[in-house]
Amino acid sequence: MKIAGFEFKIGADPELFIIEKATGKLVSAHGMLPGDKKNPHRVPHGAVQVDGMAAEFNIDPARTVGEFVRNIKSVMASLQEIVGDAYELRAIPTAHFGKEMIDAQPAEAKELGCDPDYNAWNGGVNPTPNVDTPYRTGAGHVHIGWTEGQDISLTQHKQVCEHLIRNLDLYTTPFLKLEDDVLRRELYGKAGAYRPKSYGVEYRTPSNVWLTSEKNMRLMWKLVRQAIIACVHNRGVVQADRRDHLGLRRMYSRGRDWDWFNFDRVVPRVLKQAVGDENYV
């Protein structure tokens, strides 16, 4: 999509968990999928891989909301075909495997994270997650691309990334309300979590909850688009005033589906806590 003369693409690399239909119990994805972080298994419109105990996939970057949804649904269908009919893929923000099951996994399945991610609110490095928890979390990371071959160590590139990420924290607050899972953010998904990329940025705050329906997939695209527009026009969290809040409220209130979203209560709380409490508690 083109915004103010810039061409933007949006991608994603969400994580899903596998449920055994006969028992309704979680099973580890380790050993069930081809591909890993270094060598993803290519499928139409993206790729799949195992990530610890989760089934991860990524999609080809999309220029339109239609491409975005098609790519996600296509790769999810390929992933379901790989795991088989005896299992169900489910977008669960926190998967409670239990300590005994996690302890029985091989070392590579217990690992959490690889490269560090950063906090767009304070510029720091987020702490390494604790691997000794009896649960695992499902991410719904979103990738935004607008450039190529950027040096990710450059301060200027990081500043652009951080400005966009702060906007994304504001505009994607409906999914924070929909998820309502503080436990996940003790490991991952703290406010402003990101990684700079040579093509743009990876937004690492969202959980996988937006994968639960096509409507939510489309909403994620729209909210990311609004955040990009705010960033490009230098209107965002740092400059936000009541006009920004009223404009967002109008956007959310156009459909009856958003009656549950109390904008005046949620947004000021999230903005305050994003800066002062990185756990959103």
Backbone as a ProteinNet text record, in pm:
[ID]
protein_1_A
[PRIMARY]
MKIAGFEFKIGADPELFIIEKATGKLVSAHGMLPGDKKNPHRVPHGAVQVDGMAAEFNIDPARTVGEFVRNIKSVMASLQEIVGDAYELRAIPTAHFGKEMIDAQPAEAKELGCDPDYNAWNGGVNPTPNVDTPYRTGAGHVHIGWTEGQDISLTQHKQVCEHLIRNLDLYTTPFLKLEDDVLRRELYGKAGAYRPKSYGVEYRTPSNVWLTSEKNMRLMWKLVRQAIIACVHNRGVVQADRRDHLGLRRMYSRGRDWDWFNFDRVVPRVLKQAVGDENYV
[TERTIARY]
85.2	0	88.3	42.8	121.6	62.1	147	106.4	207.9	161.1	247.2	370.5	352.5	461.3	550.2	527.8	606.3	527.5	597.7	534.4	556.3	446.2	452.5	399.1	464.2	415.4	401.7	304.8	281.3	288.7	363.8	374.9	348.4	366.9	342.9	413.9	449.3	502.8	441.7	313.6	244.4	281.8	245.7	263.4	127.4	105.5	-16.7	21.9	-75	-51.3	-137.5	-92.2	-156.1	-234.3	-361.1	-449.6	-482	-470	-512.9	-664.7	-734	-880.2	-940.4	-880.6	-938.6	-938.4	-838.8	-826.4	-850	-840.8	-853	-730.1	-619.9	-500.2	-397.5	-318.3	-207.7	-99.6	-41.2	74.9	185.4	308.2	420.9	434.2	466	488.1	624.8	709.5	843.7	835.2	899	898.4	779.5	685.4	565.5	571.4	664.3	668.2	804.8	808.7	936	973.4	1099.2	1142.8	1179.5	1271.2	1308.7	1343.8	1393.7	1421	1518	1618.9	1720.5	1676.9	1590.8	1548.5	1397.6	1317.6	1171.9	1132.3	1024	973.4	875.4	910.5	830.6	699.8	590.1	458.1	400.6	290.3	232.7	202	249.8	225.2	297.3	398.2	472.6	556.9	573.9	655.2	610.8	646	612.8	738.6	733.4	848.3	805.5	886	863	938.9	879.1	944.5	921.5	1016.6	998.1	889.3	779.3	665.4	547.8	570	465.1	487.4	379.2	384.2	385.2	493.6	506.8	494.3	440.6	440.2	469.1	510.7	524.7	460	423.5	355.3	439.8	415.1	476.9	423.9	508.5	462.7	346.7	248.9	126.6	115.5	63.3	41.7	-101.4	-194.3	-334.8	-389.7	-502.3	-564.8	-609	-651.8	-692	-576	-459.3	-340	-302.9	-310.7	-275	-358.9	-490.2	-580.3	-560	-548.9	-528.1	-401.1	-292.8	-165.8	-175.2	-238.3	-252.3	-335.1	-450.3	-540.1	-477.3	-403.6	-338.5	-231.6	-145.6	-38.6	-95.9	-198.9	-262.2	-322.6	-378.8	-434.2	-322.7	-208.9	-94.8	-44.2	-40.2	6.1	-88.3	-218.9	-315.1	-299.6	-274.9	-254.2	-131.3	-27.1	95.4	72.8	2.7	-15.9	-118	-211.3	-306	-440.8	-538	-675.9	-697.5	-605.3	-621.1	-589.5	-542.3	-500.1	-565.3	-576	-634.2	-533.8	-521.7	-438	-521.7	-466.8	-545.7	-458.9	-517.2	-450.4	-479.1	-384.4	-398.4	-285.5	-316.2	-209	-118.7	-177.3	-98	-138.7	-44.7	-70.3	-11.7	-98.8	-56.6	-23.8	100.1	144.6	166.8	210.1	246.5	395.9	450.5	595	645.7	570.3	615.1	633.2	537	545.8	660.2	676.4	784.1	919.9	933.5	1060.8	1098.7	998.5	1024.7	1069.3	1062.9	1100.4	1252.2	1302.3	1445.4	1485.9	1611.8	1662.4	1619.2	1623.4	1589.5	1443.3	1355.6	1213.5	1183.5	1276.8	1257.3	1305.3	1383.7	1441.8	1334.1	1354.9	1263.3	1341.6	1299.8	1364.9	1501.4	1549.2	1682.2	1756.4	1734.7	1795.7	1714.5	1778.9	1705.8	1611.4	1507.4	1426.8	1435.5	1377.4	1400.7	1269.9	1283.1	1169.3	1166	1062.7	1054.3	1025.2	986.2	953.9	1076.9	1170.6	1288.8	1419.9	1412.8	1533.1	1617.7	1573	1652.2	1628.3	1705	1689.4	1597.4	1499.5	1408.6	1480.2	1445.1	1512.5	1482.1	1574.1	1555.3	1443	1347.6	1236.1	1279.3	1201.4	1227.5	1176.7	1266.9	1228.5	1165.8	1168	1121.4	975	898.4	754.9	681.1	563.6	486.9	397.3	421.5	339.7	427.2	370.5	434.9	336.3	389.1	302.8	301.2	189.4	171.2	173.6	271.3	287	211.1	186.4	127.3	201.3	332.4	416.9	378.3	388.3	356.4	483.1	508.3	625.5	579.9	647.1	616.5	742.8	731.6	846.4	824.5	928.5	922.3	1057.5	1158	1291.5	1363.8	1488.1	1568.3	1712.5	1775.3	1918.2	1961.3	1871.2	1907.6	2002.2	2095.9	2182.9	2102.7	2070.2	1981.2	2049.1	2178.4	2247.6	2244.4	2198.7	2197.8	2093.7	2134.1	2044	1922.2	1941.4	1830.3	1723.1	1766.2	1669.4	1595.3	1666.1	1601.8	1500.9	1531.8	1440	1310.2	1321.8	1202.6	1120.7	1189.5	1121.4	1048.4	1114.3	1055.2	934.8	940.4	825.2	705.5	728.3	619.4	567.3	655.4	612.8	528	563.6	482.3	343.1	334.8	203.4	125.2	193.7	127.2	73.8	147.2	97.1	-36	-46.9	-171.7	-284.7	-257.7	-365.6	-413.6	-331.3	-374	-427.5	-462.9	-516.7	-642	-726.2	-840.3	-799.3	-684.8	-642.1	-587.8	-537	-498.8	-621.8	-730.6	-856.2	-910.9	-905.3	-958.3	-877.9	-747.4	-661.5	-679.6	-664.6	-681.8	-599.9	-471.3	-386.2	-254.2	-250	-129.5	-19	-55.7	42.9	137.4	84	168.6	275.6	240.2	333.7	441.7	433.2	544.9	663.6	634.5	740.5	768	661.9	674.4	565.5	585.4	479.2	463.4	569.9	561.8	540.8	493.5	467.5	592	573.8	684	788.5	760.8	861.1	880	1004.8	1030.8	1171.3	1193.5	1327.2	1340.4	1446.8	1469.6	1509.7	1463	1493.8	1551.8	1624	1684.2	1577.4	1457	1346.5	1247.6	1263.4	1168.4	1173.2	1062.9	1056.6	964.3	991.9	905.1	841.5	710.6	635	603.1	659.8	658.2	564.8	483.3	390.2	266.9	204.4	76.3	87.7	-18.9	-32	-95.8	-124.7	-187.6	-338.9	-397.2	-542.1	-609	-535.3	-595.8	-606.9	-554.2	-567	-697	-779.9	-897	-1011.5	-1008.7	-1114.5	-1064	-1128.8	-1092.3	-1120.2	-1226.7	-1258.4	-1143.6	-1086.2	-975	-848.5	-828.4	-714.6	-726.9	-846.2	-869.5	-856.1	-901.2	-889.4	-742.8	-662.4	-520.3	-458.3	-488.8	-435.9	-477.2	-604.1	-654.5	-588	-569.6	-509	-361.4	-292.3	-151.6	-142.9	-234.7	-236.5	-257.1	-349.7	-373.5	-249.1	-178.6	-56.9	50.9	61.4	159	125.8	-1.2	-43.5	-7.4	-35.6	-3.5	146.4	224.1	369.7	422.8	375.8	423.4	391.8	275.6	234.6	275.9	364.8	418.3	307.7	204.9	96.9	86.7	124.2	120.8	122.6	177.6	173.1	238.8	355.8	428.3	351.8	286.8	215.1	64.7	20	-124.5	-193.2	-304.6	-388.9	-531.6	-626.3	-762.6	-822	-776.2	-829.1	-793.8	-671.1	-633.4	-724.3	-750.7	-834.5	-976.8	-1029.6	-1165.6	-1173.2	-1068.1	-1067.6	-1065.9	-986.7	-983.9	-1117.7	-1176.8	-1305.2	-1410.4	-1409.6	-1505.5	-1482.2	-1354.3	-1322.9	-1374.6	-1357	-1399.3	-1550.6	-1619.3	-1762.4	-1849.8	-1787.8	-1867.4	-1951.3	-1905.1	-1980.6	-2021	-2132.4	-2179.5	-2082.8	-1997	-1903.1	-1809.1	-1796.8	-1700.1	-1763.9	-1886.9	-1951.9	-1873.8	-1800.8	-1726.1	-1602	-1559.7	-1432.5	-1454.2	-1422.3	-1437.4	-1312	-1316.5	-1195.5	-1142.6	-1232.2	-1187	-1119.2	-1158.3	-1097	-969.2	-971.2	-860.9	-739.5	-758.6	-642.9	-557.9	-616.4	-529	-456	-520.3	-455.7	-338.8	-360.9	-255.8	-137.6	-165.9	-56.6	24.9	-41.6	28.7	111	53	120.5	228	210.1	312.6	443.7	434.5	554.8	600.3	503.3	539.2	538.5	474.4	466.6	471.2	587.5	606.1	533.3	467.1	387.6	240.4	202	61.4	-29.1	23.1	-60.2	-148.3
-118.9	0	123.4	225.6	347.3	453.4	509.9	614.8	727.5	845.7	964.8	938.1	861.6	834.6	718	658.9	543.3	415.1	311.8	181.5	96.3	56.6	-25.6	-164.9	-263.6	-401	-449.8	-537.3	-589.6	-741.6	-797.2	-941.5	-982.6	-1109.8	-1159.6	-1293.4	-1324.4	-1457.3	-1506.9	-1544.1	-1586.2	-1727.9	-1758.7	-1891.5	-1947.8	-2072.7	-2142.7	-2264.3	-2315.6	-2436.8	-2550.4	-2672.3	-2791.1	-2863.2	-2891.2	-2962.9	-3099.7	-3205	-3338.2	-3346.6	-3367.3	-3364	-3471	-3589.5	-3700.1	-3673.4	-3600.1	-3576.1	-3430.9	-3340.1	-3198.2	-3141.1	-3216.2	-3173.9	-3112.9	-3022.3	-2963.5	-3067.6	-3062.2	-3144.8	-3054.1	-3096.1	-3017.4	-3029.7	-2919.1	-2920.1	-2976.6	-2994.5	-3045.2	-3184	-3199.2	-3325.6	-3346.8	-3252.5	-3268	-3187.8	-3094.6	-3002.4	-3002.4	-2983.6	-2955.8	-2810	-2778	-2639.3	-2596.4	-2499.9	-2438.1	-2291.9	-2221.7	-2078.9	-2049.6	-2133.2	-2109.4	-2157.9	-2258.8	-2317.7	-2341.9	-2235.2	-2252.8	-2339.1	-2413.9	-2500.6	-2421.4	-2402.9	-2319.4	-2386.1	-2308.6	-2350.2	-2233.8	-2255.1	-2143	-2022.7	-1907.2	-1778.9	-1761.8	-1847.4	-1829.5	-1950	-1974.3	-2086.5	-2127	-2250.2	-2300.7	-2353.5	-2363.6	-2412.5	-2441.6	-2519.8	-2542.1	-2435.6	-2386.7	-2288.2	-2330.6	-2401.6	-2455	-2560.6	-2532.3	-2623.3	-2572.7	-2463.9	-2401.7	-2426.7	-2414.7	-2420.7	-2277.5	-2239.3	-2102.2	-2099.9	-1989.8	-1970.8	-1825.8	-1801.6	-1664.2	-1651.8	-1530.9	-1506.9	-1416.9	-1427.6	-1334.3	-1194.1	-1091.9	-954.5	-917.2	-847.7	-814.3	-664.2	-630	-488.7	-444.9	-540.3	-508.3	-596.6	-555.7	-635.7	-770.9	-773.1	-898.8	-997.2	-948.8	-1033.7	-1081.1	-992.8	-1023.2	-1140	-1130.1	-1235	-1364.4	-1352.8	-1472.2	-1545.5	-1472.2	-1535.2	-1607.5	-1543.9	-1605.9	-1733.2	-1725.2	-1841.5	-1954.2	-1919.8	-2020.7	-2096.1	-2022.5	-2087.7	-2166.8	-2114.3	-2188.3	-2318.7	-2316.6	-2438.7	-2540.2	-2492.2	-2581.3	-2639.7	-2557.8	-2603.7	-2709.4	-2687.6	-2786.4	-2918.7	-2911.5	-3033.1	-3110.1	-3037.9	-3103	-3173.9	-3110.1	-3172.4	-3285	-3280.1	-3389.2	-3367.1	-3448.8	-3432.2	-3465.2	-3537	-3574.1	-3457.3	-3347.6	-3234.1	-3105	-3012.1	-2880.8	-2772.5	-2674.6	-2558.5	-2452.4	-2394.7	-2297.9	-2177.7	-2058.5	-1935.2	-1910.7	-1948.9	-1936.1	-1845.5	-1732	-1644.3	-1711.2	-1791.5	-1863.5	-2009.8	-2098.4	-2242.2	-2308.2	-2363.6	-2422.2	-2570.4	-2598	-2735.5	-2808.8	-2737	-2798.1	-2824.4	-2815.2	-2829	-2967.2	-3071.3	-3207.1	-3227.9	-3178.4	-3195.8	-3113	-2991.3	-2906.2	-2964.5	-3014.7	-3074	-3195.4	-3265.1	-3385.4	-3353.8	-3225.8	-3187.1	-3183.4	-3207.5	-3190	-3044.2	-3019.8	-2885.9	-2782.4	-2820.6	-2722.4	-2681.7	-2768.1	-2735.3	-2645.6	-2639.7	-2556.8	-2413.6	-2391.6	-2259.4	-2155.4	-2037.1	-1925.4	-1809	-1766.2	-1651.3	-1685.8	-1597.7	-1615.5	-1483.9	-1392.3	-1260.1	-1173.2	-1077.5	-989	-896.4	-850.3	-743.6	-620.7	-511.7	-381.5	-316.2	-214.9	-141.1	-2.8	24.1	150.7	268.8	241.9	351	402.2	312.6	358.9	331.8	267.2	240.9	126.1	58.9	-48	-182.9	-282.1	-420	-492.2	-563.1	-638	-758.7	-794.5	-907.3	-1039.5	-1133.9	-1268.4	-1338.5	-1401.7	-1466.7	-1586.8	-1614.3	-1724.4	-1855.6	-1952.2	-2079.2	-2176.5	-2142.7	-2236	-2218	-2156.4	-2141.8	-2266.3	-2299.1	-2417	-2389.6	-2281.5	-2245.3	-2186.7	-2179.6	-2113.6	-2014.7	-1915.8	-1809.4	-1807.9	-1760.7	-1754.4	-1610.9	-1581.4	-1445.7	-1427.8	-1302.6	-1266.8	-1147.8	-1163.2	-1052.5	-1002.9	-871.8	-807.2	-739.1	-757.4	-697.8	-588.4	-473.7	-362.8	-328.8	-331.8	-304.3	-180.6	-97.6	21.9	55.5	-27.5	2.4	-128.2	-120.4	-240	-214	-315.1	-308.8	-210.1	-171.8	-77.8	-143.1	-65.6	-108.6	-95.7	-209.2	-205	-145	-122.3	-60.7	91.5	147.3	292.9	356	460.6	529.4	585.3	641.8	701.6	597.5	479.2	374.1	329.6	315.4	275.5	379.4	506.7	612.7	607.5	582.3	568.1	448	336.6	215.3	241.5	308.3	331.3	423.4	523.3	612.2	534.4	449	368.4	270.3	207.2	110.1	176.3	296.2	365.5	394.3	428.4	446.8	315.6	206.1	75.8	37.1	70.3	44.1	115.2	235.1	311	253.4	232.3	197.9	53.7	-35.2	-175.1	-210.7	-112	-139.8	-228.2	-230.3	-323	-467.9	-508	-646.5	-672.3	-568.1	-581.9	-612.6	-542.4	-566.5	-705	-744.3	-873.2	-987.2	-970.2	-1075.7	-1086.8	-975	-970.4	-1079.8	-1088.7	-1195.7	-1136	-1097.5	-1037.6	-1140.7	-1267.3	-1373.2	-1384.6	-1375.8	-1385.8	-1278.5	-1158.6	-1047.7	-1052.4	-1149.9	-1170.7	-1234.5	-1303.3	-1362	-1277.4	-1247.6	-1179.1	-1073.4	-986.7	-895.6	-773.9	-729.4	-606.7	-488.2	-380.1	-261.2	-218.8	-182.8	-129	-228.6	-359.1	-459	-462.5	-457.5	-456	-504.5	-536.8	-559.4	-478.8	-400	-333.3	-437.3	-418.5	-509.3	-430.4	-498.7	-430.7	-377.4	-435.1	-391.1	-300.7	-283.7	-204.6	-241.3	-299.9	-329.5	-447.7	-520.6	-627.1	-580	-575.4	-535.5	-661.3	-671.4	-796.4	-793.5	-691.5	-683.9	-773.1	-782.7	-854.4	-1004.1	-1058.2	-1203.6	-1256.2	-1384.9	-1446.8	-1432.7	-1356.6	-1350	-1295.3	-1214.7	-1158.1	-1260.2	-1383	-1490.4	-1568.9	-1533.8	-1614.2	-1599.5	-1496.9	-1480.7	-1393.6	-1406	-1319.8	-1174.3	-1149.6	-1011.9	-949.1	-1026.7	-974.7	-957.1	-1045.5	-1029.3	-897.6	-873.9	-749.7	-627.8	-640.2	-529.1	-499.3	-602.5	-579.7	-501.7	-541	-467.3	-319.9	-294.3	-156.6	-73.6	-132.9	-59.2	-32.1	-128.3	-106.2	5	2.9	107.9	245.7	256.1	384.2	429.8	336.3	372.1	423.1	360.5	404.9	545.8	570.5	704.1	807.8	778	871.4	897.4	792.6	806.7	888.3	858.3	928	1077.2	1108.9	1249.3	1311.2	1240.2	1290.5	1321.8	1239.6	1252	1117.4	1113.4	985.2	1000.7	904	901	1022.9	1058.6	1170.5	1300.6	1315.4	1438.8	1427.1	1310.7	1286.7	1389.3	1436.6	1521.8	1469.4	1543.4	1492.5	1471.2	1546.2	1526.7	1389	1342	1207	1104.7	1123.7	1030.4	1029.2	1146	1153.2	1088.5	1106.8	1045.1	893.8	841.6	697.3	646.2	721.1	677.5	668.1	764.8	760.3	636.6	604.8	488	361.1	350.2	229.9	220.5	335.7	334.7	325.1	310.2	302.8	176.6	70.8	-54.2	-96.7	-166.7	-212.7	-313	-375.1	-473.8	-415.2	-281.2	-220.2	-160.9	-202.6	-153	-189.5	-303.4	-348.4	-265.5	-184.6	-115	24.1	41.3	169.1	252	332.6	403.3	497.7	576.1	675.7	612.2	489.3	422.3	349.7	279.8	191.7	267.7	361.4	424.8	506.1	594.6	666.2	570.8	463.7	366.9	300.3	258.4	189.2	282	406.1	498.7	523.6	542	565.7	443.8	327.7	207	163.2	199.7	165.5	233.7	353.3	425	386	373.4	354.4	212.5	122.7	-17.6	-104.9	-160.7	-232.6	-365.6	-402.9	-525.7	-500.3	-371.2	-336.6	-382.1	-405.3	-455.4	-344.7
0	0	0	-65.6	-77.5	13.8	100.4	192.8	183.7	146	135.7	50.8	-56.6	-149	-111	5.5	49.2	24.5	-19.4	-40.4	84.2	148.1	268.7	240.6	301	298.4	442.6	464.8	599.4	595.8	688.7	702.6	846	876.3	1011.3	1029.2	1154.9	1185.8	1318.5	1315	1437.5	1480.1	1605	1662.4	1703.8	1672.5	1710.9	1795	1869.1	1947.4	1893.6	1920.3	1864.6	1973.1	1943.5	2035	1975	2053.8	2011.2	2025.7	1914.3	1915	2005.9	2009.7	2086.3	2235.6	2283.5	2427.4	2466.8	2368.2	2398.2	2466.9	2465.6	2536.3	2441.5	2497.1	2422.1	2396.5	2277.7	2246.8	2194.5	2212.4	2165	2014	1949.8	1804.3	1768.5	1867.4	1840.1	1777.1	1662.9	1592	1500	1500.3	1417.4	1288.7	1281	1166.8	1100.4	969.9	903.1	926	909.3	917.4	1058.1	1066.3	1192.4	1164.4	1267.5	1253	1138.2	1125.7	1022.6	885.4	883.1	755.6	755.1	740.6	735	615.8	632.1	525.7	439.5	314.6	224.2	186.9	193.6	147.7	66.2	-7.4	-82	6.4	-32.2	33.5	166.3	194.1	317.7	352.7	482.4	529.1	668.7	708	841.6	907.6	1039.8	1114.4	1257.8	1327.5	1469.7	1546.9	1653.3	1739.4	1883.8	1940.9	2074.8	2074.4	2144	2149.3	2065.7	1993.9	1913.5	1764.9	1689.8	1543.8	1492.3	1429.6	1380.6	1229.1	1177.3	1032.6	1000.6	879.9	832.7	696.5	662.4	535.2	446.2	316.3	222.9	250.8	241.4	265.8	173.6	229.5	155.5	132.3	15.9	-18.1	8.9	19.8	42.1	152.8	209.5	314	258.7	132.4	70.4	62.3	20.7	16.3	155.7	251.5	389.8	442.4	427.7	476.4	397.4	264.8	181.7	221.7	240.3	275.5	409.2	506.8	638.6	629.5	565.6	559.2	477.6	373.5	290.9	369.7	443.1	518	636.1	699.1	808.4	758.2	637.6	579.2	551.1	500.6	477.1	608.2	711.1	841.9	899.3	883	930.2	855.3	726.6	646.7	694.6	735.2	782.4	916.1	1009.7	1141.6	1137	1040.2	1022.7	1088.6	1047.6	1092.6	1239.3	1300.2	1441.6	1535.1	1476.8	1558.7	1509.5	1600.8	1571	1605.9	1518.2	1546.4	1615.8	1721.2	1796.6	1835.7	1820.8	1861.2	2008.3	2092.7	2237.5	2287.4	2348.9	2397.6	2501.6	2591.3	2690.8	2691	2663.2	2657.4	2782.2	2866.9	2994	2973.7	2937	2916.2	3048.9	3148.5	3274.7	3281.7	3403.8	3421.7	3380.4	3411.6	3381.6	3231.9	3152.1	3007.7	2949.2	2998.4	2947.4	2984.4	3106.5	3149.2	3064.4	3009.8	2930.1	2787.9	2748.4	2612.4	2597.1	2474.5	2450	2466.5	2483.4	2514.4	2411.4	2283.4	2178.8	2183	2237.5	2246.7	2366.6	2461.2	2579.9	2560.8	2457.2	2436.3	2408.9	2462.4	2439.7	2382.1	2263.8	2202.2	2146.4	2064.8	2006.9	2021.5	1929.9	1941	2037	2103	2194.8	2119.5	2188.8	2131.9	2221.9	2175.3	2237	2279.8	2365.3	2418	2353.6	2274.6	2201.5	2293.1	2417.8	2509.8	2583.9	2615.4	2688.7	2616.4	2499.6	2420.9	2470.4	2576.9	2635.2	2570.1	2616.2	2571.5	2668.4	2615.6	2701.8	2762.9	2886.9	2952.3	2884	2896.9	2842.2	2917.5	2846.3	2914.5	2998.6	3102.2	3193.9	3135.4	3115.2	3052.8	3152.6	3281.5	3384.3	3420.7	3336.5	3361.9	3312.5	3372.8	3329.2	3209.3	3139.1	3023.9	2914.6	2795.5	2683.3	2622	2551.1	2499.7	2346.9	2292.9	2148.8	2098.6	2016.1	1964.1	1833	1800.1	1671.8	1612.9	1599.1	1555.7	1416.4	1399.6	1272.1	1219.2	1089.9	1025.7	929.5	934.4	844.2	766.1	634.9	549.6	464.5	453.5	369.4	307	332.5	283.3	251.9	211.9	184.5	225.2	280.9	308.6	414	504.5	609.6	709.9	758.7	868	997.7	1061.3	1178.7	1301.5	1294.4	1408.1	1402.4	1290.6	1275.5	1367.4	1438.4	1531.2	1459.9	1341.2	1268.1	1235.3	1191.3	1159.2	1284.9	1395.6	1520.3	1566.5	1547.7	1588.9	1508.8	1377.9	1294.6	1341.5	1365.7	1413.4	1544.7	1637.6	1769.1	1761.9	1675.3	1659.5	1606.8	1508.2	1453.7	1558.7	1634.6	1735.5	1842.6	1884	1984.9	1931.3	1803.8	1741.3	1738.9	1706.9	1703.2	1840.8	1947.3	2082	2105.9	2053.7	2070.6	1986.4	1858.8	1766.1	1779	1831.4	1841.4	1980.7	2060.1	2194	2195.2	2091.8	2097.3	2118.9	2064	2080.9	2220.7	2286.4	2427	2510.4	2482.5	2554	2521.4	2395	2353.3	2414.7	2424.3	2480.1	2630.5	2702.2	2847.5	2916.2	2883.6	2935.7	2984	3111	3166.8	3179.6	3204.2	3224.3	3105	2982.3	2863.7	2863.2	2904.7	2896.5	3003.9	3094.8	3186.8	3113	3001.8	2919.6	2796.1	2722.7	2593.8	2579.4	2481.4	2442.8	2529.5	2592.2	2670.3	2576.6	2632.3	2551.9	2475.7	2348.5	2269.9	2226.6	2237.4	2200.8	2048.7	2005.1	1860.5	1830.7	1704.4	1650.1	1521.7	1507.9	1379.6	1275.7	1154.2	1044.8	928.1	841.7	727	631.8	637.2	550.9	624.6	755.7	833.4	979.9	1031.2	1174.2	1201.2	1309.6	1358.6	1489.4	1492.7	1612.2	1692.1	1813.7	1888.9	2011	2022.5	2135.8	2119.3	2001.4	1991.8	2018.4	2077.4	2088.9	1960.6	1958.8	1841.8	1839.8	1933.6	1945.7	1819.2	1741.8	1621.5	1508.1	1529.8	1431.3	1448.3	1546.3	1578	1478.5	1394.2	1294	1180.1	1065.4	952.4	984.9	1059.4	1097	1175.5	1268	1346.8	1262.8	1164.1	1073.2	997.2	946.2	871.3	961.3	1084.9	1179.1	1208.7	1226.7	1252.8	1137.4	1014.5	899	907.2	934.4	935.5	1045.6	1164	1273.9	1246.9	1188.9	1152.2	1048.5	952.6	850.3	913.8	1009.4	1076.6	1151.7	1215.3	1287.6	1192	1075.5	975.4	928.9	900.8	856.5	962.1	1089.4	1197	1203.6	1182.4	1189.7	1072.3	952.7	833.1	840.8	896.2	907.1	1039.8	1112.6	1238.8	1339.5	1337.9	1435.1	1505.6	1629.7	1698.3	1847.1	1914.7	2059.4	2120.4	2070.9	2130.6	2112.1	1995.7	1967	1993	2043.9	2052	2141.1	2095.5	2178.3	2169.8	2223.5	2229.5	2090.8	1991.7	1856.7	1804.4	1833.4	1793.4	1860.5	1989.2	2063.1	2008.1	1979.6	1926.2	1788.6	1705.8	1573.5	1582.9	1674.2	1694.2	1745.5	1839.1	1893.4	1783.6	1691.9	1580.6	1494.4	1471.4	1390.2	1456.9	1589.3	1658.8	1672.4	1675.9	1705.4	1580.5	1463.1	1340.3	1332.8	1396.5	1393.9	1533.2	1544.7	1674.8	1737.5	1655.7	1707.6	1812.1	1813.1	1904	2028.2	2059.4	2179.7	2305.3	2300.7	2418.7	2446	2347.3	2361.8	2418.7	2546.2	2614.1	2589.1	2486	2442	2549.4	2611.1	2707.9	2828.6	2863.2	2977.6	2937.8	2823.7	2787.5	2737.7	2644.3	2581	2678.4	2761.6	2856.2	2949.9	2993.5	3081.4	3010.5	2885.4	2811.5	2785.3	2747	2720.7	2846	2958.7	3084.1	3124.2	3112.3	3155.8	3057.6	2929.4	2830.5	2865.5	2920.3	2957.8	3098.6	3190.5	3330.1	3378.8	3307.4	3350.4	3227.2	3197.7	3072.1	3067.6	3175.7	3174.3	3143	3125.2	3101.2	3217.1	3334	3444.4	3496.9
[MASK]
+++++++++++++++++++++++++++++++++++++++++++++++++++++++++++++++++++++++++++++++++++++++++++++++++++++++++++++++++++++++++++++++++++++++++++++++++++++++++++++++++++++++++++++++++++++++++++++++++++++++++++++++++++++++++++++++++++++++++++++++++++++++++++++++++++++++++++++++++++++++++

